[in-house]
């Protein structure tokens, strides 16, 4: 169950996919690499996944202070993810 929560969290925060595509040509019975392409794609945060995470938690029992701490924690986490995505874009 923890892996499912981690996967939903990843989708809720957004993530990056790195793909490698290679094309080969067969010449004289041997394969030869003709073209190689590396691609990075940023998948934006998904609000439905974030909503699912919130619905899973029972926030009704939290005090106002606890709710505020959770809100700040999530904002910080979101900002860190946005900064990481920004740095990754600069690396491209």
N, C-alpha and C positions, 0 to 999 in steps of 0.2 A: 504494500500500500504506500510506503514511503517513496518508492520510485514513481508512482503515479502522481503524488503530490509534487515531487521534484520536476516532473515533466510539465505539469500544469503551471508551476511557478516559472519555468523557463519560457513557456509560451506567453504567460502574462507579462513578463518583463521584456520580452523580445530577445533575439539571439542572432548569431551570424552562422551562415552555412558556407563552407569552402568545398568547391567541387573541382575535380580534375578530369578533363576530357582528353583522351588520347586517340589519335587516328593512326592506323597501321596500314602498310602496303606490303603485299606478298610479292617478293621478287626472287626468282630462282629458288623457290621453296623456302625462303626465309622471310620472317616478318621484320619489317623495318619501321621504326617510329617516324611518321611523316609530320605530325602536328601534335602539339601539346598545348592545352589551354587551361589556365587556372582561373577560377572565378570565385569571387566572394559576394554573397548576397546577404543583406541585412533584412531580417524578418522583424517587422515592427511589433511592439507590444499588442497583445490581443485583449480587449476589454471584456470579452465574454469569459475568458479564462480567469481574469482578475476577479470578476463578479462571482465566478464559481468558487474561488478561494474564500471570498468573504462570506458567501452563503454557507460554506462548510463550517465556518467558525461560529460559535455561539457568542456573539458580541453583546447580547442583551444583559449578560451578567457582569460586564465590565463597568467599572466606575468611569466618570468623566476623565479623570486623570489617566487611567489605563488606556482609554480610547485615544486620548491625545498622544500618549507615548507610542501607541501602535501606529497612529497616523504619521507621526514624525519618523518612525522607523521605516515605514513603507516609502515615504517621500525620500528619505536618505538612500534607501535601496534603489529606488527608481533613478535618482540623480547619479548614483555610482554606475548604474547600468548604462545610462545615457552617455556619461563621460567615457566609459570603456568603449562603447560603440563609436563615439566620436574619434577616439584615439586609434581605433582599428581602421577607420576610414582614412585617417592620415597616413597609415602604414601602407595603404594601397598604392 
